[in-house]
Amino acid sequence: MLYFLLVPLREYISFFNVFRYITVRTALAGITALLISFILGPWLIKKLKKYQIGEEIRAEGPQSHLEKKGTPSMGGILIIASTIIPTLLWGNLSNLYVLVAIFAMFSFGVIGFWDDYLKIIEKKPSGLIIRHKFILQVFLAGFTAFILIYLGLRGEFNLNLYFPFFKKWVPYLGWFYLPWIMFILVSSSNSVNFADGLDGLAVGLTFISASAFTALSYIAGHAVFSEYLNIARVPNAAELTVFGGAMSGACLAFLWFNSHPAEIFMGDVGALSLGGTLGLISILIKQEFLLFMVAGVFIIEALSVLIQVSYFKLTGGKRVFKMAPLHHHFELIGWSEQKIVVRFWIAAIILALFSLATLKLR
């Protein structure tokens, strides 16, 4: 909104011309997200404590987590608000990619909110039935995919699939793009959810991934950089940089409250919204395969669950890990919570930097 208010003023005062630049608005979006979180965070924590909206700890989880029972949850509401509000203020809302990103974050957040509500308010330990939760995610992912296919048929979204290191092989998928988009969105949202088990782990990993995708969005939308690095040129993706900056700022600020010992948890409302949004951004900027590297730690966490469950069923009760997701395995072999979180962050930073380095290798 401020974009439409301030940019026209450049005709009268040259200073306002700076608000045309994506880099300036990205920085302002990030700063605004930080301020919103730091101002509203303590108030939200106080309200959640007042109404006893606290985390329920699974009895089958690590015993050390039982002391976290009652910690305010559903803090993902703060992350969503601190991402969307700065985007509305500093983003160009005529850009369809920004609107789709806002829609995806909010919609996946609604599914997560419903799950948290059932677990915390209605006192149903399992929350949404897993089957129902998955169906809702698939439906939302399918609806989002239809929007992108529609935009593609209008020439406003590229329906070609781009592979890293392949310069000329960019197959046109058309409607066959739909199941691929659905797979990315559903798997991405669940991957972040699996990693949300230690103080600061999931939001720290998301901050690293969001920062990487902010840079990738800017590169994809820049004519010179995208041509030089031989990656798909996506003009509309440039404005996603502002959204990515807001999301990074929101995650960094939330980490202030979520670091060990956590004052608030993000809950499913945060995990599902952040995961789905990361997946969507990778699709919009044509870097879906880089998602598996940028968000590599999330993928490993999700795979550890899949491996554990599959092996357990195949062998009649045997386990590969002491407990899944993977971070619980390291807890049970003696690593401290803080050590696990920091080491996972380090792994994520390495993967994010390597993903950016691969751009030049093309």
N, C-alpha and C positions, 0 to 999 in steps of 0.2 A: 504493500500500500504506500509506504514511504517512497518507494521507487517511482511510482507514478506522480507523487506529489513533488519530489525534490528535483528529479531530472529535468522537467520542463523549465525550472527556474534558472537553468544554465543560460538561457537566452537573455537574462537580466543581470545575473551575477555569475561570472565565470567559475567561481569556486564550486558551484553545484555540479559542474561537469564531472567531478570525481566520482559521483554516484552512478555514472554510466558504467564504470569499470567493475568487472566481476570480482577481481581480487579485493577491491575495497569493500564491496558489499559482503563478500565471504568473511572477511575479518570482522566486520560489524555484526554479522549474523552470529559468529562464534562468540564474540564478546557479549552480545545481547543474551545468548543462551546461558552463558556463565552467570550473568547478573540475575536472570530470572530464577535459575536454580538456587543460587546462593540466598536470594531473598525469600523464595517460597519454600525452600527445603526445610528449614527449621520449623516453619509454620505447619507444613504437611506432616512432619514427624510428630509434632505435638498433637495434632488432630487425630492421627492414626492411633496414637497411644491412648488418647482420651476415649475413643470409641472401641478400644481393644481390638483393632484390626491388625493382628499379629500373625507371624508365620507359624504354621503347624509343622513340626518336625517328624519325619517318618521314623517309626520305631526300628525299622530294619536298616536304617542308615548308620553311619559311624556314631558311636556313643558320645563322642566329644561334641557332637552337634546339638545334643539335647539342651545344653545351656543357652542355645540361641532361640529356644521356644519363646514366642511372644514378641520377638523383634518386629517392629512395624513392617508390613509388606505392602505390595501394590504400588511401590515407588516408581514403577514404570510410567505412571501417569505424569510424574514430574518430567521424565525424559521426553515423553511425547509432546507435552506442552512446551517444553524448552526448545524443542526442535521446530515444531510447527509455527509457533508465534513469531520467532525471528525470521522464518522463511516468508511468512505472510507480510512482515514488515519490510524486508530488504530484497525479497525475490521479485522477479518479473512474473507476475501471476498470469500473464498471457501465454506463458510457456506451458504446453501440455505435459511435458515430462515432469515438471515440478508438481503439477496438480495430481498426476498419477502417483507420484512418490508420496505426497501427503495423504492421498486416499489409501494407499497400501499400508502405510504406517498406522493410520487411525483404525483401519478395518481389522488388521491382524491384532491390534491392541484391544479391540472390542472382544475378540474371541478369548484372548488372554484374560481380560477383565472378568468375563463370564466365568471362566475356570477358577480364577482367584476368588470370586464372589461365592461360588458354591463351596469352596474349600474353607474359606475363612469366616464368611458371614453365615452361610447355611450349615456349616460344620460337617460337610460331606468330605471325608478324608481324600477321596480319589478325585474330587472335583468333577469336571466333565468326564463322562465315560470316554475312554480312549478312542473308541470307534466313532463316537459322535464328534469328538474334537477333530479327528482326522478328516471326517466328512466335511466339516465346516471349513477346514483349511483347504481341502481340495476344491470345494465350491468357490471359495474366495479366490484361490489361485486361478481357477478356470475363468471366473468373471474378469479378473485382471488380464488374463491372457487374451480373452475376446476383445477387450479394449485395445490392446496392443496390436492384435491382428487387424482390427478395424482401422486403426491408425496407419498400419502398414499398407493396407489396400488403398488408402487415400494418399499414400506417398509420404506420410509423416513419421514413419518408423521403418527401419531397415529390416526386412524379413530374411536377410542372408545370415548364415551362421559363419562366424569367423573363428578360425583355429590359430592358436599361437604358432609361430615359426613357418606357417604356410602362407606365402604371399599371394598366390593366385587361386588357391582352392577356397572359394567362399560360396558354398552351395545355397541356392534359393530354396527355402523350406515352405513358404506360403503357410497354408493351414497346418502343415506338419510341425510348425513351430510351436503350436499350442501345447502339446504334451510336454515338450522340453521346458517351456516357461513354467508350467505347473510343477514339474519335477524340481526345478531350481527353487521356486518360491516355498514349496512345502518342506523340502529337505533343509533349506537354509533356516527357516523359522524354527524347526525342531532342533537343529544343531546348536543354536544359541541356547535354547531351552535346556539341553542336556548339560551344557557347560556352566549353567547357573547353579552352582552348588557350594562355592566357597566365597568368602567375603572379597569383593572386588574383582573376582576372576572374570566373569562374563562381561561386565561393563568395561573393564580394562582392555580385554581382547577386542570388544566392539569399537572402542576408541581407536585402537591401532588400525583395524580394518576400515573404519569410516574415514580415517585420515588418508589412508592409501587410496581409497576410492574417490575422495575429494580431489586428490592430485590427478588421478586417472580421468576423472570427469573433465577437469580443466584441459588436459592434454587432448582428449577426444574431441572437445569442442573448439580447439584452436587449430586453425587451418595450417599454419606453419609447423607447429610441433607434431601434429598428427601425420602430416606428410613426411616430415623428417624421420619420424620413428616408425613409419610404415604401419600405422594402425588405422582402424576404421574411423573415418571422419564423420562425426555426429554433431552437426551444428547446434541442435537443441540441447545437447548434453552439457554445454558450457554453463547454463543456468543451474544445473544440478550441483555445481560447485558450491553455490550459496547454501543449498539444502544440506550438502555434505558438511560444510563448515558449521552450520547450526547443530547438526547431529553430533559432530565431534565435540563441540563445546558443551552440549548437553551431557554427553557421556563423561567427559572430564570432570564436570561439576558434580555429577552424581557420584563419581568415584570418591569425592571428598567425604561424602556421608556413608558410602558403602565400603570404604576401606576397613580393614580389621582393627578393632572389633566393629562390625557394621552397626550403624544406627538405623538403617532401613534397608530392606531388600527390594529388588525391582519386581519380583513376582513374574508370573506368566504374561501379565499385561505389558511388561517391559521386554521380556525375552522374545516373545513371538513377534512383537512389533519391530524390534531391532533386527531380528533374523530375516523376517520377510522383506524389510526395507533394503538390507544389504544385498539380498538376492535380486531384488527388482533393479537396483542401481546397476548391478553387473550386467543385467539384460539390456537396460536402456543404453548403456555405453558400449555394448557389443563386446564385453569382456567376461562372459560367463565362465570360460575355462580358467581365467585368472582367479575367479572366486575361490576355486579349490586350493589355490596357493595362498592368496591373501587371507582367507579365513581357514587356513589349513589346520589350526589347532581345534577349531570348532568341528571340522570334518573328522579329525582323529577321535575327538570325544564321542561323536555320534557313532562312528565305526566301532568303537570299543563296546558300546552298548549292543550293537547289532551282532558283533562277534560273540559276546558273552551269552546273549540269549540263544543264538543259534547253536552254539557249542553245548550249552546246557541241555537243550532239547535233544540234540543228536546223541549225546553221551549218557543221557539219563541222570543228569545231576552234577556233572563235572564242570569246573570253571577254568577259564583261561586267566582271568584276573581275580584278585581277591574280592574286588567289588567294582562294579561299573556304575557310572562313567569312570574314565581313566583317572581323574583326579582323586577319586576315593581309593583307588588301588594304591596310589602313592601315600595317601594318609595312613593306610593300614600297614604299610611296610616301614613306617616311622618318620616320614617327612613331615615337617611342621606345615601348617596351613599357609603361613606367609611364604615359606620357601617354595611351595608348589605354585602359588599364584605368581610370584616374581619370575620363576623359571619358565612358566607357561607364557608369561608376557614376553620374556626374552626370545623364546621360540617364535612367537607371533611376529615380533619386530623383525627377526631374521627373515622369515617367510615374506613379510610385506616388502622389505627392502629388495629381496631377491626377485619378487614379482615385478617391481619397478625396473630392476636391472635388466630383466628379460626384454623390455621394450627395445633397448638398443641392439639386442642380439638378433632382431628381426631384419 
